Amino acid sequence: MRTRQKSILLITEWAPIHLAKLLKTWYWKEAAPDAKSQEVWQNSCCYLYLPRLKDETVFRLTIEDGTESRDFFGVPQGKEDGKYVGFTFGKRTGVIMDSSLLLVDPAVASAYIVEAKPAGVVKEGGLWDGRKLYELYQEAYLSLIRI
């Protein structure tokens, strides 16, 4: 008796733009601009309308690739008292897939970066003002020497 194998197409590499599009479509809402990464991963394993990734490593690598750019999402390690903890945006970082890792809408992430930095350190568009940052560090250093 011949057995018939079903061929299931699994995604072995996935671009961050596709993850960002999925997040915009199904997860990011005005009242909830962030999504738990583990929930997104588990849903992709359960729901037929979501992409079928080969394994969690494909999902994790997609997130890591997406952290390099400010176009896709921000990645905090968690949220406490309404503030993101271990927030990364526009800088490549390794991620640990657990129940606290979040994926944040890039518009919200940009606004959060500006709010979280001291006044004058971040220019318009979320870019750092190196001179102002240097002045702040210099002031802090001199205040430590005076102690």
C-alpha positions in Angstrom: 0.0 0.0 0.0 1.4 3.4 -1.0 1.2 6.2 1.5 0.5 9.6 0.3 2.5 12.4 2.0 0.9 15.8 2.3 3.2 18.7 1.3 2.9 21.6 3.6 4.7 24.8 2.6 6.6 26.2 5.5 8.4 29.5 5.5 12.1 29.0 6.3 13.1 32.7 6.0 10.8 35.7 6.5 11.4 39.4 6.0 10.5 41.8 8.8 8.2 43.8 6.4 5.9 40.8 6.3 5.8 40.6 10.1 5.1 44.3 10.4 2.3 44.0 7.9 0.8 41.1 9.8 1.0 43.1 13.1 -0.7 46.2 11.5 -3.5 44.0 10.1 -4.3 41.8 13.1 -2.7 43.1 16.3 -1.8 46.8 16.5 -4.9 48.9 17.3 -5.2 52.4 18.6 -5.9 51.3 22.1 -3.2 48.6 22.0 -0.1 49.7 19.9 1.9 46.7 21.1 1.6 42.9 20.8 3.1 40.1 22.7 5.6 38.3 20.4 4.9 34.9 21.9 1.1 35.3 21.3 1.8 36.3 17.7 4.0 33.2 17.3 1.5 30.8 18.9 -1.3 32.3 16.8 0.7 31.7 13.6 0.9 28.0 14.6 -2.9 27.8 15.1 -4.7 30.0 12.6 -4.8 29.1 9.0 -5.0 32.7 7.8 -1.6 33.4 9.3 1.7 32.4 7.7 3.2 29.0 8.5 6.7 29.5 9.8 9.0 26.4 10.0 9.8 27.0 13.6 10.2 29.6 16.4 13.8 30.4 15.2 12.5 31.8 11.9 10.2 34.1 13.9 12.9 35.1 16.3 15.4 35.9 13.5 12.7 37.9 11.7 12.3 40.1 14.8 16.1 40.5 15.2 16.4 41.5 11.6 13.6 44.0 12.1 15.2 45.7 15.1 17.9 47.2 12.8 15.4 49.5 11.1 12.9 52.0 12.4 10.5 51.0 9.7 9.1 47.9 11.2 8.7 47.8 15.0 10.2 48.6 18.4 11.1 45.8 20.7 10.9 46.2 24.5 11.6 43.3 26.8 8.5 44.1 28.8 6.2 46.8 30.1 6.0 48.1 33.7 3.7 50.9 35.0 3.0 51.9 31.4 6.6 52.3 30.4 8.6 50.0 28.2 11.6 48.1 29.8 14.7 47.2 27.7 13.4 49.2 24.8 15.2 48.8 21.4 14.3 50.7 18.2 16.5 51.1 15.1 19.4 49.1 16.6 20.1 45.4 16.1 19.6 43.3 19.2 19.2 39.7 20.2 15.8 38.8 21.5 14.7 36.2 23.9 11.3 34.8 23.0 9.3 34.8 26.2 5.9 36.0 27.4 7.1 39.5 28.1 8.7 40.4 24.7 6.6 43.0 22.9 6.4 44.3 19.3 5.5 48.0 19.1 4.1 50.0 16.3 6.9 52.1 14.8 5.0 55.4 15.1 4.4 54.7 18.8 8.1 53.6 19.2 9.3 56.9 17.6 7.2 58.9 19.9 8.3 56.9 22.9 12.0 57.5 22.1 11.4 61.2 22.0 9.5 61.2 25.3 12.0 59.0 27.1 15.1 61.1 26.3 16.1 64.3 28.2 14.9 67.5 26.5 17.1 68.7 23.6 18.9 65.3 23.2 16.6 64.1 20.4 16.2 66.1 17.3 13.1 66.1 15.1 12.6 62.7 13.5 14.0 60.8 16.4 17.7 61.4 15.6 20.1 62.0 18.5 21.8 65.4 18.9 25.3 64.3 19.7 26.5 67.8 20.9 23.6 68.1 23.4 24.2 64.5 24.6 27.9 65.2 25.0 27.1 68.3 27.1 24.8 66.3 29.4 27.4 63.6 29.9 30.1 66.3 30.6 27.8 68.0 33.2 27.2 64.7 34.9 30.9 63.9 34.9 31.9 67.3 36.3 29.2 67.0 39.0 30.7 63.6 40.0 34.2 65.1 40.3 33.0 67.9 42.6 31.6 65.4 45.1 
